[in-house]
Amino acid sequence: MSKGPVLFDLDDDRSPGPDPAPSVADAPPVPDLTEPLPGAGRSAMETAVRAAGRPTSRLARWFWGLAAAILGFVISVAAWQFAASLVASVPILGWIATALLVAFVLVALVMGIREMAAFGRLTRVDHIKRDADAALADADLEAARAVIRQLDSLYKGREDTRWGRERLAERVGDQFDAVAVFALAEDTLLAPLDVAAAREVEAAARQVATVTALVPLALADVATAFASSLRMIRRVAEIYGGRSGFFGGWRLTRAVFSHLVATGAVAAGEDLLEPVLGGSVLSKLSRRFGEGLVNGALSARVGVAAMEVCRPLPFSPRHKPSVRRIIKNALSGLLGRRS
């Protein structure tokens, strides 16, 4: 069988040939080693929330309780022996030291009474909320009216709630179901308190974002986020009537942070910021300023959780605070000044 000549068409694009050389424009970008890798670290606000919301074991509570008791006992005995020896050696100085010790004990007792009263007020707010939840679940009109009476007693003596209490007392008898009773209470009594609490949350979020963006010191953002959250939660509790002392405020803070950790809401900073400020805006921000916005967004989330915990009535869908709206009001000014 004879073989004929073979013809190659050099102009045919379908003919096989070497692959085209890669273009420099198609190369992947070089990673910026100064930026933290995804998942490599947490924001300051998330670190503070997780640290405070971590549950403590019973053994640890016993350890620290016994350590505090032993330390207090040793200090008390040493102070008493010091005053007694001083009375024996130098009577005048000894009696002065004794008077100072007595004054210190009296002040400590007063502070203890105030702490107990603060715990009682927080417990009272919790009872009102549980009664309201039960009244809504059972659609019990009489139970709902009993909750309104408890609210009136809770806010009695506060001038800023006088108009709302009077308006609520006039119209509560015209409502014929539990949902309508609580809706009236929200519109007349709790709506101004919700506005005041939201302003406190916005101020705290703005402060955390500003400090994080402008202060480059290590752990300064964590300390600022934690301190601002403590102050914000205490102010929100005071607005809603649950005045808290030092230990009561710490218990309330742990309850808020534990709730956030349990629901997984502490890692939602960037997810909350992008629909509010826009992904294109976030991509143009510096790393430090972006961290400040994330911390501010998480502070706003903590504030909304504090409002839900401290409010004596559960939020209805119509009055439920919007985290995105609070973030927008708190952080839009920072972006405007930066641009």
C-alpha positions as CSV (number, residue, x, y, z in Angstrom):
1,M,0.0,0.0,0.0
2,S,1.6,3.3,-1.1
3,K,1.8,6.3,1.1
4,G,1.0,9.7,-0.4
5,P,2.2,13.1,0.7
6,V,0.8,14.6,3.9
7,L,-0.4,18.3,3.8
8,F,-0.3,20.5,7.0
9,D,-2.4,23.7,7.0
10,L,-0.5,26.2,9.1
11,D,-3.4,28.7,9.1
12,D,-5.9,26.2,10.6
13,D,-6.7,27.3,14.2
14,R,-7.9,23.8,15.1
15,S,-4.4,22.3,14.6
16,P,-2.7,21.3,17.8
17,G,0.0,23.6,19.1
18,P,1.8,24.7,22.3
19,D,-0.2,26.3,25.1
20,P,-0.1,30.1,25.2
21,A,2.2,31.6,27.7
22,P,0.6,32.5,31.0
23,S,-0.2,36.2,31.5
24,V,1.1,38.1,34.5
25,A,-2.3,39.6,35.0
26,D,-3.8,36.1,35.6
27,A,-1.4,35.4,38.5
28,P,-3.0,35.3,42.0
29,P,-2.2,38.2,44.2
30,V,0.6,37.9,46.7
31,P,-0.8,37.6,50.2
32,D,-0.2,40.5,52.6
33,L,1.7,39.0,55.5
34,T,0.9,41.9,57.7
35,E,-2.8,41.1,57.6
36,P,-4.2,38.4,59.9
37,L,-5.2,35.2,58.1
38,P,-8.9,34.2,58.2
39,G,-9.7,32.6,61.4
40,A,-6.2,33.3,62.9
41,G,-7.5,35.7,65.5
42,R,-10.5,37.3,67.0
43,S,-11.5,40.9,67.4
44,A,-11.1,42.6,70.8
45,M,-14.8,42.6,71.5
46,E,-15.2,38.9,70.7
47,T,-12.2,38.2,73.0
48,A,-13.7,40.1,75.8
49,V,-17.2,38.5,75.4
50,R,-15.8,35.0,75.2
51,A,-13.6,35.6,78.3
52,A,-16.4,36.9,80.4
53,G,-19.0,34.5,79.1
54,R,-17.0,31.4,79.7
55,P,-18.7,29.3,82.4
56,T,-16.8,28.6,85.6
57,S,-16.8,25.3,87.4
58,R,-18.1,24.7,90.8
59,L,-14.7,23.7,92.1
60,A,-13.3,27.1,90.8
61,R,-16.1,29.0,92.6
62,W,-15.3,27.1,95.8
63,F,-11.6,27.8,95.5
64,W,-12.0,31.6,94.9
65,G,-14.7,31.8,97.6
66,L,-12.5,30.1,100.2
67,A,-9.5,32.2,99.1
68,A,-11.4,35.4,99.6
69,A,-12.7,34.2,103.0
70,I,-9.3,33.3,104.3
71,L,-7.8,36.6,103.0
72,G,-10.5,38.6,104.6
73,F,-10.1,36.7,107.9
74,V,-6.4,37.2,108.0
75,I,-6.7,41.0,107.2
76,S,-9.4,41.4,109.9
77,V,-7.3,39.7,112.6
78,A,-4.2,41.6,111.6
79,A,-6.1,44.9,111.7
80,W,-7.6,44.1,115.1
81,Q,-4.3,43.1,116.6
82,F,-2.7,46.2,115.2
83,A,-5.3,48.4,116.8
84,A,-5.2,46.6,120.1
85,S,-1.4,46.8,120.3
86,L,-1.6,50.5,119.4
87,V,-4.1,51.2,122.1
88,A,-1.8,49.5,124.7
89,S,1.3,51.4,123.5
90,V,-0.1,54.8,122.3
91,P,-3.7,55.1,123.5
92,I,-4.5,58.2,121.4
93,L,-3.3,56.7,118.1
94,G,-4.9,53.4,119.1
95,W,-8.3,54.9,119.5
96,I,-8.0,56.8,116.2
97,A,-7.1,53.5,114.5
98,T,-10.1,51.8,116.1
99,A,-12.4,54.6,115.0
100,L,-11.2,54.3,111.4
101,L,-11.7,50.5,111.5
102,V,-15.3,51.0,112.8
103,A,-16.0,53.5,110.1
104,F,-14.7,51.1,107.5
105,V,-16.9,48.3,108.8
106,L,-20.0,50.6,108.7
107,V,-19.3,51.7,105.2
108,A,-18.8,48.1,104.1
109,L,-22.1,47.2,105.7
110,V,-23.9,50.0,103.9
111,M,-22.3,48.8,100.6
112,G,-23.4,45.3,101.4
113,I,-27.0,46.4,102.0
114,R,-26.9,48.3,98.7
115,E,-25.6,45.2,96.9
116,M,-28.4,43.2,98.4
117,A,-31.0,45.8,97.3
118,A,-29.5,45.8,93.8
119,F,-29.8,42.0,93.6
120,G,-33.3,42.2,94.8
121,R,-34.2,44.8,92.1
122,L,-32.7,42.6,89.4
123,T,-34.6,39.6,90.7
124,R,-37.8,41.7,90.7
125,V,-37.3,42.6,87.0
126,D,-36.7,38.9,86.2
127,H,-39.9,37.9,88.0
128,I,-41.9,40.5,86.0
129,K,-40.5,39.2,82.8
130,R,-41.3,35.6,83.7
131,D,-44.8,36.5,84.7
132,A,-45.3,38.4,81.4
133,D,-44.0,35.4,79.4
134,A,-46.5,33.1,81.3
135,A,-49.4,35.5,80.7
136,L,-48.6,35.6,76.9
137,A,-48.3,31.9,76.7
138,D,-51.6,31.3,78.5
139,A,-53.4,34.3,77.0
140,D,-54.4,35.3,80.5
141,L,-55.8,38.8,80.7
142,E,-55.9,39.0,84.5
143,A,-52.3,37.9,84.7
144,A,-51.3,40.5,82.1
145,R,-53.1,43.2,84.2
146,A,-51.2,42.0,87.3
147,V,-47.9,42.4,85.4
148,I,-48.9,46.0,84.5
149,R,-49.5,46.7,88.2
150,Q,-46.0,45.3,88.9
151,L,-44.6,47.6,86.3
152,D,-46.3,50.6,87.8
153,S,-44.9,49.7,91.2
154,L,-41.4,49.2,89.7
155,Y,-41.4,52.7,88.0
156,K,-43.2,54.5,90.8
157,G,-41.3,57.6,91.8
158,R,-39.5,58.1,88.5
159,E,-40.6,61.4,87.0
160,D,-39.6,60.4,83.5
161,T,-42.2,57.6,83.5
162,R,-45.0,59.5,85.2
163,W,-46.8,60.4,81.9
164,G,-46.6,56.8,80.6
165,R,-47.8,55.3,83.8
166,E,-50.8,57.6,84.0
167,R,-51.7,57.0,80.4
168,L,-51.3,53.2,80.9
169,A,-53.5,53.3,83.9
170,E,-56.2,55.1,82.1
171,R,-56.4,52.8,79.1
172,V,-55.4,49.4,80.4
173,G,-59.0,48.6,81.4
174,D,-60.1,49.0,77.8
175,Q,-57.9,46.1,76.5
176,F,-59.5,42.7,76.3
177,D,-56.5,40.4,75.7
178,A,-53.0,40.0,77.1
179,V,-51.3,40.9,73.8
180,A,-53.1,44.2,73.6
181,V,-52.3,45.0,77.2
182,F,-48.6,44.5,76.7
183,A,-48.7,46.4,73.4
184,L,-50.2,49.3,75.2
185,A,-47.5,49.1,77.9
186,E,-44.8,49.1,75.2
187,D,-46.3,52.1,73.4
188,T,-46.9,54.3,76.4
189,L,-44.4,53.3,79.1
190,L,-41.4,51.4,77.6
191,A,-41.0,53.1,74.2
192,P,-39.1,56.2,75.7
193,L,-36.9,53.8,77.7
194,D,-36.1,51.8,74.6
195,V,-35.0,55.0,72.9
196,A,-32.8,56.0,75.8
197,A,-31.3,52.5,76.0
198,A,-30.6,52.4,72.2
199,R,-28.7,55.8,72.5
200,E,-26.5,54.3,75.3
201,V,-25.7,51.3,73.0
202,E,-24.9,53.6,70.1
203,A,-22.5,55.7,72.2
204,A,-20.7,52.6,73.6
205,A,-20.3,51.2,70.1
206,R,-19.0,54.5,68.8
207,Q,-16.5,54.7,71.6
208,V,-15.2,51.2,71.1
209,A,-14.8,51.7,67.4
210,T,-12.9,55.0,67.8
211,V,-10.5,53.7,70.5
212,T,-9.7,50.5,68.5
213,A,-9.0,52.5,65.4
214,L,-6.9,55.3,67.0
215,V,-5.1,53.6,69.9
216,P,-2.4,51.2,68.6
217,L,-1.4,49.9,72.1
218,A,-1.6,46.1,72.7
219,L,-4.7,44.9,74.6
220,A,-5.9,48.5,74.8
221,D,-8.8,47.6,72.5
222,V,-9.7,44.6,74.6
223,A,-9.7,46.6,77.8
224,T,-11.7,49.4,76.2
225,A,-14.3,47.0,74.8
226,F,-14.7,45.2,78.1
227,A,-14.9,48.4,80.2
228,S,-17.4,50.0,77.7
229,S,-19.5,46.9,77.8
230,L,-19.7,46.9,81.6
231,R,-20.7,50.6,81.7
232,M,-23.2,50.2,78.8
233,I,-24.9,47.1,80.4
234,R,-25.1,48.9,83.8
235,R,-26.6,52.0,82.2
236,V,-29.1,49.9,80.2
237,A,-30.1,48.2,83.4
238,E,-30.6,51.5,85.2
239,I,-32.8,52.8,82.4
240,Y,-35.1,49.8,82.6
241,G,-35.2,50.0,86.4
242,G,-32.8,47.3,87.4
243,R,-30.2,49.3,89.3
244,S,-27.1,47.1,89.9
245,G,-24.2,47.4,92.2
246,F,-20.7,46.0,91.6
247,F,-21.5,42.3,92.1
248,G,-25.0,42.7,90.6
249,G,-23.6,44.4,87.5
250,W,-21.0,41.6,87.1
251,R,-23.7,38.9,87.4
252,L,-25.8,40.8,84.8
253,T,-22.8,41.2,82.5
254,R,-22.0,37.5,82.7
255,A,-25.6,36.6,81.9
256,V,-25.6,38.9,78.8
257,F,-22.2,37.5,77.6
258,S,-23.2,33.9,78.3
259,H,-26.3,34.4,76.2
260,L,-24.3,35.8,73.3
261,V,-21.8,32.9,73.5
262,A,-24.5,30.3,73.6
263,T,-26.3,31.8,70.6
264,G,-23.2,32.2,68.6
265,A,-23.8,36.0,68.1
266,V,-20.3,37.1,69.1
267,A,-18.8,36.2,65.7
268,A,-21.3,38.2,63.6
269,G,-19.4,41.5,63.4
270,E,-18.4,41.4,59.7
271,D,-21.8,39.8,58.7
272,L,-23.6,42.7,60.4
273,L,-21.3,45.4,58.9
274,E,-21.4,44.4,55.2
275,P,-25.1,44.9,54.6
276,V,-25.1,48.2,56.5
277,L,-21.9,49.9,55.2
278,G,-21.4,47.9,52.0
279,G,-18.6,45.5,51.0
280,S,-16.9,48.1,48.8
281,V,-16.6,50.5,51.7
282,L,-15.1,47.8,54.0
283,S,-12.6,46.7,51.3
284,K,-11.2,50.3,51.2
285,L,-10.7,50.7,54.9
286,S,-7.4,50.3,56.6
287,R,-6.9,47.2,58.8
288,R,-7.0,49.1,62.1
289,F,-10.1,51.1,61.1
290,G,-11.8,47.9,59.9
291,E,-11.1,46.2,63.3
292,G,-12.6,49.2,65.0
293,L,-15.8,48.9,63.0
294,V,-16.0,45.2,63.8
295,N,-15.6,45.8,67.5
296,G,-18.2,48.6,67.4
297,A,-20.6,46.2,65.6
298,L,-20.1,43.6,68.3
299,S,-20.6,46.2,71.0
300,A,-23.9,47.1,69.5
301,R,-24.9,43.4,69.5
302,V,-23.9,43.1,73.1
303,G,-26.0,46.2,73.8
304,V,-29.1,44.8,72.1
305,A,-28.7,41.6,74.1
306,A,-28.5,43.7,77.3
307,M,-31.7,45.4,76.3
308,E,-33.4,42.1,75.9
309,V,-32.1,40.8,79.3
310,C,-32.8,44.0,81.3
311,R,-36.2,44.9,79.8
312,P,-39.1,43.9,82.2
313,L,-41.3,43.0,79.2
314,P,-40.2,40.9,76.2
315,F,-39.9,42.7,72.9
316,S,-42.8,42.4,70.5
317,P,-41.8,42.1,66.8
318,R,-43.0,45.7,66.3
319,H,-40.7,47.1,69.0
320,K,-37.7,44.7,68.7
321,P,-34.5,46.7,68.3
322,S,-32.7,46.4,65.0
323,V,-29.0,45.7,65.4
324,R,-28.4,47.0,61.9
325,R,-30.1,50.3,62.6
326,I,-28.1,50.8,65.8
327,I,-24.9,50.0,64.0
328,K,-25.7,52.4,61.2
329,N,-26.5,55.2,63.6
330,A,-23.4,54.5,65.7
331,L,-20.8,54.0,63.0
332,S,-22.0,56.0,60.0
333,G,-20.6,59.2,61.5
334,L,-17.2,57.6,61.8
335,L,-17.1,56.8,58.1
336,G,-18.3,60.2,57.2
337,R,-15.6,61.9,59.2
338,R,-13.0,59.6,57.7
339,S,-14.0,60.3,54.2
